[in-house]
Amino acid sequence: MKSLHEIVCETIERHRMLGPGDRVAAGVSGGADSVALLLLLDDLRAAMGIPLVVLHFNHQLRGREADADEAFVAALAAQRGLEFVSAREDVAARAEERGWNLEDAARRLRYEFFSRVVESGRATRVAVAHTADDQAETVLAHLVRGTGPAGLAAIYPVAGHVVRPMIEARREALREFLRERKQPWREDLSNRDTTRLRARIRHELLPVLERDFQPRAVERLGTLAALAREDEAFWTALVADRQAALVERTAQGHAIRIRDLLVPFELDAAAPEPAPQAALTKRLIRRIYEALKGDRKQLGALHVEQVLHLATACESGHRVELPGGIIAERSFDRLIFFAAGVRASRGGGETGTEVPSYEYCVELSGVRVATVSIPEIGRRFCLKVIDWPASRSDTKMQANTLDADRLRAPLILRNWRPGDSYRPRGHQRHSKLKRLLQESRVARGERAGWPVLTSAGSVAWARGLPPAAQFAAQKDTKAGVVIVEETL
């Protein structure tokens, strides 16, 4: 049977938790698990070559008992000659102020303290005392509350600068370790309050599972979480790839064609029906939401279904208000996601609000490629000078290429302005650019930042439209100019 030291060492190595140069801070509450963590890391630090700091966060929830916990941890650090860093905050007051539940507030503020310690340079990693039992309890808690496959991943062994060296160790083994060392610890009686779901799972449900159903229930639940994390890593990579390929950052927010959202990748014609696109589509919605809000904690399955209904059954102009001030709006054949207030201040040129005005000079003389970055709309434009004529088979390039010799300085890449007009290639007369954008189903909110290239004051090109007839490549063109757009 492996010792605790061996289990912890193997866990650290398997998950690459610590490496040369790391400075480790152990989060110690005074409870048995965190005291065992401190002793184990203190035993191992010389062999691993890691300096060790002791952290304690006083939640001020239990009055004198909480202060006694802090004093106990400070004394424990002093006995071992370790630096002690503490912080305290009125968690109950902050929870009421922010509308958080008490448990969530305690966790948030505690981890904010850990982050400050890392940012200060005192540590590069913070070790916390989650165990295999905590992992099993978390899987069960997520199942009871309702979760998807991502929730089954439960507690990650490594999450940013936070590491969990005891995530594969049993809680009772840690207590036996402390008893052998004759090392006391502090008991938090609130952990036995079975009005709380976690306590009921710990003291009632999990013991029944181990006794009456599966003696290795904790191990099996831990294996399930590990498999879920592997799957989630795959999905995360795939969704990130599809997001980069399909989602466009605009002046208004994040936009995606509805067809691309509903069919994020092409399947073989022999694929079973219904096509398994829904899983990726729903994850893509969550990813877009997270990119705007910073997290997806408030976004539930019902909200995702509302976005899908918007995409499949609603007309242009309809919208869905999502938690956290995020709005999804249908705009013809696209969905645009944006933070409430942002679109009104940046994208409504025709409603009297501020236009994201920009204007950049383009210098093509003597270069083969001119690049212009436009942070106002999150895009980069490359104007490439190419030899002409192009291949006869490349009809798309021919239709969208400008004649380099017909362009005149100054060349200006700017946003659309009311009154812009030109005669597109293949058209018989001039048209207002506003009308052409309407006919191309460009939503009103997007027109304000729409990119336009002017040559000596005349419109030569507008995104998504044919070039101006007077500047388009002709039979006698010697050098063409193509415009390629990229995401910043």
C-alpha positions in Angstrom: 0.0 0.0 0.0 1.4 3.4 -1.0 2.2 5.9 1.7 0.6 9.4 1.7 3.9 10.9 0.6 4.1 8.6 -2.4 0.5 9.4 -3.4 1.2 13.1 -3.1 4.5 12.9 -5.0 2.9 10.9 -7.8 -0.1 13.3 -8.1 2.3 16.3 -8.3 4.3 14.6 -11.0 1.4 13.2 -13.0 -0.3 16.6 -13.2 2.9 18.7 -13.4 1.8 20.7 -10.4 5.2 22.0 -9.4 8.5 22.5 -11.1 12.0 24.1 -10.6 11.8 27.7 -9.5 8.2 27.4 -8.0 7.5 29.0 -4.7 4.6 27.3 -3.0 2.0 28.7 -0.6 -0.1 26.3 1.3 -3.7 27.4 2.1 -4.3 26.3 5.7 -7.6 26.8 7.4 -6.6 24.8 10.5 -8.8 21.8 9.7 -7.4 18.3 9.4 -7.0 18.2 5.6 -5.2 21.5 5.3 -2.9 20.7 8.3 -2.0 17.4 6.7 -1.3 19.3 3.5 1.1 21.6 5.3 2.9 18.7 7.0 3.3 16.7 3.8 4.6 19.7 1.8 7.0 20.6 4.6 8.3 17.0 4.6 8.8 17.1 0.8 10.0 20.6 0.2 13.7 19.9 0.7 13.6 17.0 -1.7 11.6 19.0 -4.2 13.6 22.2 -3.8 10.6 24.4 -3.1 10.3 27.2 -0.6 7.0 27.1 1.4 4.7 29.8 2.7 1.6 29.4 4.9 -1.6 31.2 4.0 -4.6 31.7 6.1 -7.9 33.5 5.3 -10.1 34.5 8.2 -13.7 34.6 7.0 -14.9 36.2 10.2 -18.0 33.9 10.2 -17.5 32.2 13.5 -16.3 35.0 15.9 -13.8 33.9 18.4 -13.5 30.4 16.9 -12.4 31.9 13.6 -9.8 34.1 15.4 -8.6 31.0 17.3 -8.2 29.1 13.9 -6.0 32.0 12.7 -3.9 31.9 15.8 -3.5 28.1 15.6 -2.2 28.3 12.0 0.1 31.1 12.8 1.6 29.1 15.7 1.9 26.0 13.4 3.8 28.0 10.8 6.1 29.5 13.5 6.9 26.0 14.9 8.1 25.0 11.5 10.0 28.2 10.7 7.7 29.1 7.8 6.5 32.5 6.6 2.9 33.2 7.6 0.6 35.4 5.5 -3.0 36.1 6.6 -5.9 38.2 5.6 -9.4 38.7 6.9 -12.7 39.9 5.6 -16.3 40.2 6.7 -17.6 37.5 4.3 -21.2 37.8 5.5 -21.3 41.5 4.8 -19.7 41.1 1.4 -22.2 38.3 0.5 -25.1 40.6 1.4 -23.7 43.5 -0.5 -23.0 41.5 -3.7 -26.1 39.2 -3.5 -23.9 36.1 -3.2 -24.7 33.0 -1.1 -22.5 32.7 1.9 -20.5 29.6 0.7 -19.9 31.2 -2.7 -18.8 34.5 -1.1 -16.3 32.7 1.2 -14.8 30.8 -1.7 -14.5 33.9 -4.0 -12.9 36.1 -1.4 -10.5 33.3 -0.3 -9.3 32.7 -3.8 -9.0 36.4 -4.4 -6.6 36.5 -1.4 -4.6 33.6 -3.0 -4.4 35.5 -6.3 -3.1 38.6 -4.5 -0.4 36.6 -2.9 0.7 35.2 -6.3 0.6 38.7 -7.9 2.8 40.1 -5.1 5.5 37.5 -6.0 5.4 35.7 -2.7 4.4 32.5 -4.4 4.0 31.1 -7.9 1.6 28.3 -6.9 -1.0 28.0 -4.1 -1.6 24.4 -2.9 -5.1 23.7 -1.4 -6.3 20.7 0.5 -9.0 19.1 -1.6 -9.1 15.3 -1.3 -10.5 12.3 -3.2 -13.5 12.5 -0.9 -14.0 16.2 -1.9 -13.9 15.2 -5.6 -16.5 12.4 -5.1 -18.8 14.8 -3.1 -18.5 17.4 -5.8 -19.5 15.0 -8.6 -22.5 13.9 -6.5 -23.4 17.5 -5.7 -23.3 18.5 -9.4 -25.5 15.5 -10.3 -28.0 16.3 -7.6 -28.3 19.9 -8.6 -28.3 19.1 -12.3 -25.3 19.3 -14.6 -24.0 18.5 -18.0 -20.9 16.6 -18.9 -18.7 19.6 -18.1 -19.9 19.6 -14.5 -18.9 16.0 -14.1 -15.3 17.1 -14.4 -15.8 18.6 -10.9 -12.5 19.7 -9.2 -9.5 20.2 -11.5 -6.1 19.1 -10.0 -4.6 22.2 -11.5 -6.5 25.4 -12.1 -4.3 28.3 -13.0 -1.9 28.9 -10.1 -4.0 26.7 -7.8 -2.8 23.1 -7.3 -4.3 20.2 -5.4 -1.6 17.7 -4.4 -4.0 15.6 -2.2 -6.8 15.2 -4.7 -6.1 11.4 -4.9 -5.7 10.9 -1.2 -8.6 9.8 1.1 -9.7 12.0 4.0 -9.5 9.3 6.6 -5.9 8.5 5.6 -5.0 12.1 6.3 -6.5 12.0 9.8 -4.7 8.7 10.5 -1.5 10.5 9.3 -2.1 13.3 11.8 -2.9 11.0 14.6 0.4 9.1 14.1 2.2 12.4 14.2 0.3 13.4 17.3 -0.6 16.6 15.4 -3.8 18.3 16.6 -6.1 20.2 14.2 -9.1 22.5 14.5 -12.7 21.2 13.9 -15.2 23.5 12.2 -18.6 22.3 13.5 -20.4 24.0 10.6 -19.1 21.2 8.4 -21.5 18.9 10.2 -24.5 21.1 9.5 -26.7 18.7 7.5 -29.0 21.4 6.4 -26.3 22.1 3.8 -26.3 19.8 0.7 -22.5 19.2 0.8 -22.7 18.1 4.5 -25.6 15.7 3.7 -23.7 14.2 0.8 -20.6 13.8 3.0 -22.2 12.4 6.1 -25.3 10.6 4.7 -25.2 9.8 1.0 -21.6 8.8 0.3 -21.4 6.5 3.4 -24.5 4.7 2.1 -23.1 4.3 -1.4 -19.8 2.9 0.0 -21.6 0.6 2.5 -24.5 -0.7 0.4 -23.6 -0.3 -3.2 -19.9 0.1 -4.1 -17.1 0.0 -1.5 -14.9 1.9 -4.0 -17.5 4.6 -4.8 -15.0 7.4 -4.1 -12.5 6.0 -6.4 -15.0 5.3 -9.2 -16.5 8.8 -8.9 -12.9 10.2 -9.1 -12.3 8.2 -12.3 -15.5 9.5 -13.8 -14.4 13.1 -13.1 -11.0 12.4 -14.7 -12.6 11.0 -17.8 -15.0 14.0 -18.0 -11.9 16.3 -17.8 -10.3 14.6 -20.7 -13.4 15.0 -22.8 -13.8 18.6 -21.7 -10.2 19.3 -22.8 -11.0 18.0 -26.3 -14.3 20.0 -26.5 -12.5 23.1 -25.3 -9.9 22.8 -28.0 -12.5 22.1 -30.7 -14.8 25.0 -29.6 -11.8 27.4 -29.5 -11.0 26.3 -33.1 -14.6 26.8 -34.3 -14.8 30.2 -32.5 -11.7 31.4 -34.2 -12.9 30.3 -37.6 -16.6 31.3 -37.4 -17.0 34.1 -34.9 -16.3 37.7 -36.0 -15.5 40.5 -33.6 -17.3 43.6 -34.7 -17.8 47.1 -33.4 -21.1 45.8 -31.9 -19.9 42.6 -30.3 -19.4 39.0 -31.4 -21.2 37.9 -34.6 -21.7 34.5 -36.2 -23.7 33.4 -39.2 -26.7 31.3 -38.1 -25.8 28.5 -40.5 -22.3 28.4 -39.0 -23.7 28.3 -35.5 -26.1 25.5 -36.3 -23.7 23.5 -38.5 -20.2 24.4 -37.0 -18.5 21.6 -39.0 -19.4 19.5 -42.0 -20.2 15.8 -41.5 -19.8 12.9 -43.8 -23.0 12.4 -45.8 -23.3 9.0 -44.2 -23.5 10.5 -40.7 -26.5 9.3 -38.6 -29.5 11.6 -38.3 -30.1 13.8 -36.5 -26.5 15.1 -37.1 -24.5 15.4 -33.9 -24.0 19.1 -34.2 -26.1 20.2 -31.2 -23.4 19.5 -28.6 -20.9 21.7 -30.4 -23.5 24.4 -31.1 -24.4 24.7 -27.5 -20.8 24.9 -26.4 -20.1 27.5 -29.0 -23.0 29.7 -27.6 -21.5 29.3 -24.1 -18.0 30.2 -25.3 -19.3 33.4 -27.0 -21.1 34.3 -23.9 -18.0 33.7 -21.8 -15.8 35.8 -24.1 -18.1 38.8 -23.5 -18.8 38.3 -19.8 -15.7 36.7 -18.5 -17.3 33.5 -17.2 -20.4 31.4 -17.9 -21.6 30.8 -14.3 -25.0 32.4 -14.8 -25.8 30.9 -18.2 -28.1 27.9 -17.8 -29.4 25.3 -20.3 -32.7 27.3 -20.6 -30.8 30.4 -21.8 -28.9 28.3 -24.4 -32.2 27.0 -25.7 -33.6 30.6 -25.9 -30.6 31.5 -28.1 -31.3 28.4 -30.3 -34.9 29.4 -30.6 -33.8 32.9 -31.6 -31.6 31.4 -34.4 -34.1 29.0 -35.7 -37.6 30.5 -35.2 -37.3 34.3 -34.9 -37.1 37.1 -37.4 -34.4 39.8 -37.7 -34.5 42.3 -35.0 -35.6 39.9 -32.2 -33.4 39.5 -29.2 -32.8 37.5 -26.0 -31.6 39.0 -22.8 -29.1 36.7 -21.1 -27.9 36.9 -17.5 -25.1 39.3 -16.7 -26.2 42.0 -19.1 -25.4 40.0 -22.3 -27.8 40.3 -25.3 -28.2 38.0 -28.3 -29.9 39.7 -31.2 -30.8 38.3 -34.6 -29.7 40.4 -37.5 -30.9 38.8 -40.8 -28.8 35.7 -41.2 -26.5 36.3 -38.2 -26.6 36.4 -34.4 -24.8 39.2 -32.7 -23.9 38.9 -29.0 -23.1 42.1 -27.1 -23.0 43.6 -23.6 -26.0 45.8 -22.8 -25.0 49.4 -23.3 -22.0 48.7 -25.5 -23.9 48.5 -28.8 -25.9 51.6 -28.0 -22.7 53.6 -27.4 -20.7 52.2 -30.3 -22.9 50.9 -33.0 -25.9 53.0 -33.6 -24.8 55.6 -36.1 -28.3 56.1 -37.5 -30.0 56.5 -34.2 -28.0 59.5 -33.1 -25.6 57.7 -30.8 -21.8 57.8 -31.1 -20.2 56.3 -34.2 -17.0 54.3 -33.8 -15.3 56.7 -36.3 -11.9 55.7 -37.7 -9.7 56.8 -40.6 -6.4 55.3 -41.6 -4.1 56.3 -44.5 -2.9 53.4 -46.7 0.5 53.7 -48.5 0.8 51.4 -51.5 3.6 53.0 -53.4 6.6 50.8 -53.7 5.2 47.9 -51.5 3.7 44.6 -52.2 1.6 44.4 -49.1 0.1 47.3 -47.0 -1.4 46.3 -43.6 -3.8 48.4 -41.6 -5.1 47.4 -38.2 -8.4 48.8 -37.0 -8.8 48.2 -33.3 -12.2 50.0 -33.4 -13.7 47.0 -35.1 -11.1 44.4 -34.1 -10.0 43.7 -37.7 -6.9 43.9 -39.8 -6.9 44.6 -43.6 -4.0 43.5 -45.9 -3.9 45.2 -49.3 -1.8 43.0 -51.5 -0.4 44.1 -54.9 -0.5 41.1 -57.3 0.6 40.5 -60.9 -2.2 40.7 -63.5 -4.0 39.3 -65.3 -5.0 36.6 -62.8 -5.7 33.0 -63.7 -8.8 32.8 -65.9 -10.2 30.2 -63.6 -10.0 32.6 -60.6 -13.2 34.4 -61.3 -13.8 35.4 -57.7 -10.5 37.2 -57.6 -11.2 38.9 -60.9 -14.5 40.2 -59.6 -13.1 41.7 -56.4 -9.7 43.1 -57.6 -8.8 46.7 -57.9 -6.5 48.2 -60.5 -3.4 49.4 -58.7 -2.7 52.1 -61.4 -6.2 53.6 -61.2 -6.0 54.2 -57.5 -4.9 57.7 -56.5 -3.6 59.1 -53.2 -4.7 59.7 -50.6 -5.9 56.1 -50.1 -8.0 56.2 -46.9 -9.5 53.2 -45.1 -12.3 54.4 -43.0 -15.8 53.7 -41.7 -19.0 54.2 -43.8 -20.4 57.7 -43.6 -23.9 58.9 -44.5 -23.9 60.2 -48.1 -21.3 57.7 -49.4 -22.2 56.5 -52.9 -20.5 54.8 -55.9 -21.2 52.7 -59.0 -20.2 49.1 -58.2 -18.7 46.9 -61.0 -21.5 45.5 -63.1 -24.0 48.2 -62.2 -25.3 50.9 -64.6 -25.6 53.8 -62.1 -24.4 55.2 -58.8 -26.1 54.0 -55.6 -26.1 55.2 -52.1 -23.9 52.8 -50.0 -26.5 52.8 -47.4 -29.0 51.3 -49.9 -26.4 48.7 -51.1 -25.8 47.6 -47.5 -29.5 47.3 -46.8 -29.9 45.1 -49.9 -27.0 43.0 -48.7 -28.9 42.5 -45.4 -26.3 44.4 -43.3 -28.0 45.3 -40.0 -28.4 49.0 -39.1 -26.3 48.6 -36.0 -23.3 47.3 -38.0 -23.2 49.9 -40.7 -21.6 52.6 -38.6 -18.3 50.8 -38.5 -18.5 49.3 -42.0 -15.1 49.6 -43.7 -14.7 51.6 -46.9 -11.6 52.4 -49.0 -11.6 55.8 -50.7 -9.2 56.9 -53.5 -8.7 60.7 -53.7 -12.1 61.1 -51.9 -14.0 58.6 -54.1 -15.3 55.3 -52.8 -13.3 52.5 -54.4 -14.2 49.5 -52.3 -16.6 48.6 -49.5 -16.5 45.3 -47.5 -18.6 42.6 -49.0 -19.6 44.6 -52.1 -18.2 44.7 -55.7 -15.4 47.3 -56.2 -16.2 50.6 -57.8 -16.4 50.2 -61.6 -13.9 53.1 -62.2 -11.3 51.3 -60.0 -12.0 47.7 -60.8 -9.4 45.5 -62.6 -9.9 45.6 -66.4 -8.4 43.7 -69.4 -5.5 46.1 -69.6 -4.7 46.0 -65.8 -1.1 45.3 -65.1 -1.1 45.1 -61.3 -4.1 44.2 -59.2 -4.9 45.0 -55.5 -6.8 42.5 -53.4 -8.0 43.2 -49.9 -7.9 40.4 -47.3 -9.5 40.8 -43.9 -8.4 39.2 -40.7 -9.3 39.2 -37.0 -7.0 41.1 -34.7 
